[in-house]
Amino acid sequence: AVALLRSARRQRVGCVVLTSSGGSTNAPGLDDGTPKNELEHWSDPELQKANGRWSPAAKTLMELAALREVGRDHRNNIVDEAVAKDAPRLCIMNPNLILGPQLQPGPVAGNSLPWIARILKGERMSDQIPNDSMSVIDVRDLAALHVACAETPSASGRYFGVNRAYPWEEILAAFKEAYPAYQVPPRFEGSARTPTQFDLTRRDSLGVPLRDFRETVKDVINFMIERDYVP
C-alpha cells in the first residue's frame, strides 16, 4: 500500500482506493450491541498477532501505514500538512464476506464462493447453526462503492464495505429459500446473540444503493447451478 501511494504521488494520481477488511475494525472490548464506526474503532494488531490472526493484523497495520503515508492519523485527521498537501486522496474500503456471481469465466474460484458451495452441499457448517453473525455485501455493490470513493471529491478515509451483519440463522434460511435442496442444520440452543452493529453514515454518504441480501443469495446460487458447482 505504501509503495502504491508513493507511486501515485509521483504520477500525480488524484485518488487511491484500497480494499482492506472489516477485520481491522474490531476494537477490543466493544460489545456487539454498540455500533462501530470507521474513525473510532480499530483492531489491536499486537493482540491480533498474539492470537494468530495474521491476515487481519496485516490489514490493520497496512491501513495505519497507508494513512501515515498521506499525512493522516487513524481518525483521518491531517497530522502532517506538508505530506498531506502533495499526497493523493486516500480511501479505504472495509468489507467482510463478499458474495455475488463470479465475473471471470472458468471454474469457481476465490475464497467465498467455494466455501458457500461446501455449506450448500453439507460439507461445512452442518452440525449446528452458528450463534453468530456475518457482515455481508454484494460484490457488485462493493465495486460501486469503490467507484463512488474515487469519483467523490470529498471522500477520504475508511468506509465500511458492508450491507449489514446478518445472523447465520437468517443467512442459512435465505440459502434454503433460494436452494430448496439445502439441508439447514439444527438451531443452536438458547437466545441469539446480537448481530454486529454498524454506524453506516459514512458508507451512505457515498450515495450507492445496495441490493437486498436475498437477491444476492439467489444470484449466487443460480450462478453456481449454471456452472454445475452445486446439483
Residue, then its C-alpha position, 0 to 999 in steps of 0.5 A: a500500500v505504501a509503495l502504491l501511494r508513493s507511486a501515485r504521488r509521483q504520477r500525480v494520481g488524484c485518488v487511491v482506493l484500497t480494499s482492506s477488511g472489516g477485520s481491522t475494525n474490531a476494537p477490543g472490548l466493544d460489545d456487539g450491541t454498540p455500533k462501530n464506526e470507521l474513525e473510532h474503532w480499530s483492531d489491536p494488531e499486537l493482540q491480533k498477532a498474539n492470537g494468530r490472526w495474521s491476515p487481519a493484523a496485516k490489514t490493520l497495520m497496512e491501513l495505519a501505514a497507508l494513512r501515515e503515508v498521506g499525512r493522516d492519523h487513524r481518525n483521518n485527521i491531517v497530522d502532517e500538512a506538508v505530506a498531506k498537501d502533495a499526497p493523493r486522496l486516500c480511501i479505504m474500503n472495509p468489507n467482510l464476506i463478499l458474495g455475488p456471481q463470479l465475473q471471470p469465466g472458468p471454474v469457481a474460484g476465490n475464497s467465498l464462493p467455494w466455501i458457500a458451495r461446501i455449506l450448500k452441499g453439507e460439507r461445512m457448517s452442518d452440525q449446528i447453526p452458528n450463534d453468530s453473525m456475518s457482515v455481508i455485501d454484494v460484490r457488485d455493490l462493493a465495486a460501486l462503492h469503490v467507484a463512488c470513493a474515487e469519483t467523490p471529491s470529498a471522500s477520504g478515509r475508511y468506509f465500511g464495505v458492508n450491507r449489514a451483519y446478518p445472523w447465520e440463522e437468517i443467512l442459512a434460511a435465505f440459502k434454503e429459500a433460494y436452494p430448496a435442496y439445502q439441508v439447514p442444520p439444527r438451531f443452536e440452543g438458547s437466545a441469539r446473540t446480537p448481530t454486529q452493529f454498524d454506524l453506516t453514515r459514512r458508507d451512505s454518504l457515498g450515495v450507492p444503493l445496495r441490493d437486498f441480501r436475498e437477491t444476492v443469495k439467489d444470484v449466487i446460487n443460480f450462478m453456481i447451478e449454471r456452472d454445475y458447482v452445486p446439483 
